[in-house]
Every structure is written in C-alpha cells, then in structure tokens.
C-alpha cells in the first residue's frame, strides 16, 4: 500500500550520510519535500529510527544542502529517510531544485503550501496560553 503523501522526483545527485563519525558516500534516488530514498555502493549501517546528517549537492559548483534526516527504512545499501530539520536555506533550495525537475508543478506547489500552513498553525498553537488550547 502506498503511504507517501508527497510525490517524488527522480535524481542522481551525489551526497554524503554522516552518522556517529561514519560517513557514507551516497546519491539520491528520489526525493520529496519531506524525505528521500538514498543509495550507496556499500552497506549503510544506520539503524531505523536513528537520525543522521545528509549533505547533498543539488547543483554543481554550489555548496551542499544539509539536512537532518531520520532513517525510516533500511535495506542493505539503500535507506529511506524522513527530513526533520533543514540547515540555513536548505529547504528553499530543495524546493527550487524540485521545481526545475517536476512534471507536476501544481502538485508540488500544493504540497509546499500545505507544509507552510501546517507550520504556521503549529507556531500559532505553541503561542496560545495553555488554558485556550483544545
């Protein structure tokens, strides 16, 4: 059963996964606004549930995008990750990269707007006095 809420874009961008001092040279297989499938030429020894740093070069001659990601699936030399934190402008750079490659620009725009709305509501909720929260 398909559980993805965000459409994926194929990519072969080079990157690196880092976990407790261990670095894995890797590449994107596909990416969404909230996660990715990443492959390597070696076995990736990061347990499901652990978080790691994922650095990926989305465009040649530019600094890598740095994302904190948690492992949600692991199968030998491939891992599925969920993005949990973006460094600097990484989230906007990822969006820009995906906008250039997507065949579904309207769907990508809707997904981005949904993420922004959820983030806005979350900020509003955290600022409400405890007695007014439901």
Short mmCIF file of the C-alpha atoms (twelve columns), coordinates in Angstrom:
data_MODEL
# 
_entry.id   MODEL 
# 
loop_
_atom_site.group_PDB 
_atom_site.id 
_atom_site.type_symbol 
_atom_site.label_atom_id 
_atom_site.label_alt_id 
_atom_site.label_comp_id 
_atom_site.label_asym_id 
_atom_site.label_seq_id 
_atom_site.Cartn_x 
_atom_site.Cartn_y 
_atom_site.Cartn_z 
_atom_site.pdbx_PDB_model_num 
ATOM 1   C CA . UNK A 1   0.000  0.000  0.000   1 
ATOM 2   C CA . UNK A 2   1.333  3.433  -0.962  1 
ATOM 3   C CA . UNK A 3   1.892  5.547  2.183   1 
ATOM 4   C CA . UNK A 4   3.636  8.534  0.610   1 
ATOM 5   C CA . UNK A 5   1.867  11.863 0.957   1 
ATOM 6   C CA . UNK A 6   4.299  13.759 -1.280  1 
ATOM 7   C CA . UNK A 7   5.203  12.968 -4.858  1 
ATOM 8   C CA . UNK A 8   8.780  12.011 -5.610  1 
ATOM 9   C CA . UNK A 9   11.237 13.328 -8.163  1 
ATOM 10  C CA . UNK A 10  13.989 11.131 -9.599  1 
ATOM 11  C CA . UNK A 11  17.546 12.359 -9.082  1 
ATOM 12  C CA . UNK A 12  21.115 11.088 -9.073  1 
ATOM 13  C CA . UNK A 13  22.588 13.972 -7.058  1 
ATOM 14  C CA . UNK A 14  25.711 12.987 -5.098  1 
ATOM 15  C CA . UNK A 15  25.746 13.266 -1.341  1 
ATOM 16  C CA . UNK A 16  27.000 12.011 1.983   1 
ATOM 17  C CA . UNK A 17  25.293 10.484 5.009   1 
ATOM 18  C CA . UNK A 18  27.050 11.019 8.343   1 
ATOM 19  C CA . UNK A 19  26.192 9.086  11.492  1 
ATOM 20  C CA . UNK A 20  28.330 8.955  14.666  1 
ATOM 21  C CA . UNK A 21  31.594 9.629  12.827  1 
ATOM 22  C CA . UNK A 22  30.853 7.230  9.986   1 
ATOM 23  C CA . UNK A 23  30.474 8.788  6.518   1 
ATOM 24  C CA . UNK A 24  28.806 7.080  3.571   1 
ATOM 25  C CA . UNK A 25  29.268 8.380  0.044   1 
ATOM 26  C CA . UNK A 26  25.794 8.187  -1.470  1 
ATOM 27  C CA . UNK A 27  23.376 9.543  -4.057  1 
ATOM 28  C CA . UNK A 28  19.730 10.483 -4.191  1 
ATOM 29  C CA . UNK A 29  17.475 8.026  -5.962  1 
ATOM 30  C CA . UNK A 30  14.347 10.080 -5.458  1 
ATOM 31  C CA . UNK A 31  13.318 12.999 -3.290  1 
ATOM 32  C CA . UNK A 32  10.182 14.697 -1.986  1 
ATOM 33  C CA . UNK A 33  9.748  17.795 0.154   1 
ATOM 34  C CA . UNK A 34  9.790  15.618 3.273   1 
ATOM 35  C CA . UNK A 35  12.024 12.640 2.527   1 
ATOM 36  C CA . UNK A 36  14.217 10.708 0.137   1 
ATOM 37  C CA . UNK A 37  15.454 7.336  -0.991  1 
ATOM 38  C CA . UNK A 38  19.244 7.268  -0.799  1 
ATOM 39  C CA . UNK A 39  21.615 4.614  -2.146  1 
ATOM 40  C CA . UNK A 40  25.290 3.851  -1.671  1 
ATOM 41  C CA . UNK A 41  27.857 1.444  -3.090  1 
ATOM 42  C CA . UNK A 42  28.345 -0.023 0.377   1 
ATOM 43  C CA . UNK A 43  26.113 -1.283 3.166   1 
ATOM 44  C CA . UNK A 44  24.637 1.596  5.162   1 
ATOM 45  C CA . UNK A 45  24.802 0.647  8.835   1 
ATOM 46  C CA . UNK A 46  22.387 3.154  10.361  1 
ATOM 47  C CA . UNK A 47  19.532 1.688  12.419  1 
ATOM 48  C CA . UNK A 48  15.914 2.557  11.675  1 
ATOM 49  C CA . UNK A 49  14.876 5.403  13.962  1 
ATOM 50  C CA . UNK A 50  18.333 6.971  14.184  1 
ATOM 51  C CA . UNK A 51  18.954 10.420 12.804  1 
ATOM 52  C CA . UNK A 52  21.906 11.399 10.650  1 
ATOM 53  C CA . UNK A 53  23.196 14.325 8.628   1 
ATOM 54  C CA . UNK A 54  22.518 14.209 4.915   1 
ATOM 55  C CA . UNK A 55  24.531 16.557 2.693   1 
ATOM 56  C CA . UNK A 56  23.623 16.629 -0.985  1 
ATOM 57  C CA . UNK A 57  24.925 18.647 -3.918  1 
ATOM 58  C CA . UNK A 58  21.793 19.677 -5.811  1 
ATOM 59  C CA . UNK A 59  23.641 21.842 -8.327  1 
ATOM 60  C CA . UNK A 60  27.268 21.594 -9.475  1 
ATOM 61  C CA . UNK A 61  29.536 24.362 -8.198  1 
ATOM 62  C CA . UNK A 62  27.295 25.085 -5.196  1 
ATOM 63  C CA . UNK A 63  27.600 24.231 -1.525  1 
ATOM 64  C CA . UNK A 64  25.749 21.106 -0.435  1 
ATOM 65  C CA . UNK A 65  22.304 21.304 1.125   1 
ATOM 66  C CA . UNK A 66  22.494 19.997 4.710   1 
ATOM 67  C CA . UNK A 67  19.503 18.209 6.199   1 
ATOM 68  C CA . UNK A 68  18.982 16.270 9.423   1 
ATOM 69  C CA . UNK A 69  17.176 13.080 8.452   1 
ATOM 70  C CA . UNK A 70  15.830 10.075 10.352  1 
ATOM 71  C CA . UNK A 71  16.044 6.587  8.908   1 
ATOM 72  C CA . UNK A 72  12.580 5.137  8.283   1 
ATOM 73  C CA . UNK A 73  13.562 2.163  6.083   1 
ATOM 74  C CA . UNK A 74  16.883 0.399  5.660   1 
ATOM 75  C CA . UNK A 75  17.733 -2.310 3.154   1 
ATOM 76  C CA . UNK A 76  21.445 -3.064 2.700   1 
ATOM 77  C CA . UNK A 77  22.783 -0.219 0.533   1 
ATOM 78  C CA . UNK A 78  19.594 1.867  0.432   1 
ATOM 79  C CA . UNK A 79  17.797 3.886  3.082   1 
ATOM 80  C CA . UNK A 80  14.544 5.775  3.175   1 
ATOM 81  C CA . UNK A 81  14.762 8.949  5.224   1 
ATOM 82  C CA . UNK A 82  12.355 11.490 6.635   1 
ATOM 83  C CA . UNK A 83  13.633 15.061 6.739   1 
ATOM 84  C CA . UNK A 84  13.395 16.555 10.238  1 
ATOM 85  C CA . UNK A 85  15.470 19.751 10.078  1 
ATOM 86  C CA . UNK A 86  16.963 21.928 7.351   1 
ATOM 87  C CA . UNK A 87  20.124 23.995 7.812   1 
ATOM 88  C CA . UNK A 88  20.021 27.600 6.611   1 
ATOM 89  C CA . UNK A 89  18.178 27.913 3.298   1 
ATOM 90  C CA . UNK A 90  18.290 24.165 2.583   1 
ATOM 91  C CA . UNK A 91  14.516 23.749 2.435   1 
ATOM 92  C CA . UNK A 92  14.091 26.579 -0.080  1 
ATOM 93  C CA . UNK A 93  16.982 25.257 -2.195  1 
ATOM 94  C CA . UNK A 94  15.400 21.796 -2.202  1 
ATOM 95  C CA . UNK A 95  12.101 23.313 -3.334  1 
ATOM 96  C CA . UNK A 96  13.837 25.239 -6.121  1 
ATOM 97  C CA . UNK A 97  15.638 22.076 -7.263  1 
ATOM 98  C CA . UNK A 98  12.385 20.131 -7.318  1 
ATOM 99  C CA . UNK A 99  10.536 22.912 -9.166  1 
ATOM 100 C CA . UNK A 100 13.041 22.650 -12.002 1 
ATOM 101 C CA . UNK A 101 12.624 18.861 -12.314 1 
ATOM 102 C CA . UNK A 102 8.989  18.133 -11.517 1 
ATOM 103 C CA . UNK A 103 6.449  17.100 -14.107 1 
ATOM 104 C CA . UNK A 104 3.720  18.076 -11.623 1 
ATOM 105 C CA . UNK A 105 4.377  21.735 -10.694 1 
ATOM 106 C CA . UNK A 106 0.835  22.320 -9.405  1 
ATOM 107 C CA . UNK A 107 1.038  19.330 -7.088  1 
ATOM 108 C CA . UNK A 108 4.434  20.453 -5.788  1 
ATOM 109 C CA . UNK A 109 3.055  23.942 -5.149  1 
ATOM 110 C CA . UNK A 110 0.090  22.491 -3.212  1 
ATOM 111 C CA . UNK A 111 2.420  20.331 -1.114  1 
ATOM 112 C CA . UNK A 112 4.639  23.328 -0.312  1 
ATOM 113 C CA . UNK A 113 1.606  25.431 0.662   1 
ATOM 114 C CA . UNK A 114 0.299  22.613 2.878   1 
ATOM 115 C CA . UNK A 115 3.657  22.416 4.675   1 
ATOM 116 C CA . UNK A 116 3.734  26.188 5.173   1 
ATOM 117 C CA . UNK A 117 0.156  26.241 6.502   1 
ATOM 118 C CA . UNK A 118 0.875  23.392 8.920   1 
ATOM 119 C CA . UNK A 119 3.993  25.204 10.129  1 
ATOM 120 C CA . UNK A 120 2.027  28.452 10.583  1 
ATOM 121 C CA . UNK A 121 -0.701 26.694 12.607  1 
ATOM 122 C CA . UNK A 122 1.909  24.959 14.726  1 
ATOM 123 C CA . UNK A 123 3.570  28.292 15.556  1 
ATOM 124 C CA . UNK A 124 0.206  29.823 16.427  1 
ATOM 125 C CA . UNK A 125 -0.702 26.887 18.678  1 
ATOM 126 C CA . UNK A 126 2.549  26.985 20.585  1 
ATOM 127 C CA . UNK A 127 1.984  30.659 21.331  1 
ATOM 128 C CA . UNK A 128 -1.540 30.233 22.768  1 
ATOM 129 C CA . UNK A 129 -1.968 30.300 26.542  1 
ATOM 130 C CA . UNK A 130 -2.347 26.768 27.941  1 
ATOM 131 C CA . UNK A 131 -5.964 27.358 29.036  1 
ATOM 132 C CA . UNK A 132 -7.118 28.197 25.484  1 
ATOM 133 C CA . UNK A 133 -5.579 25.152 23.777  1 
ATOM 134 C CA . UNK A 134 -8.010 22.388 22.899  1 
# 
